[in-house]
Amino acid sequence: MRGEEELEEEESHRKLEIIEIK
């Protein structure tokens, strides 16, 4: 399931962005 992997990458990326902002 390629779509699921992409979603996971997007989620981890967003989490990293949130951490950077904090």
Secondary structure, DSSP 8 states (H G I E B T S, - for coil): -HHHHHHHHHHHHHHHHHHHH-
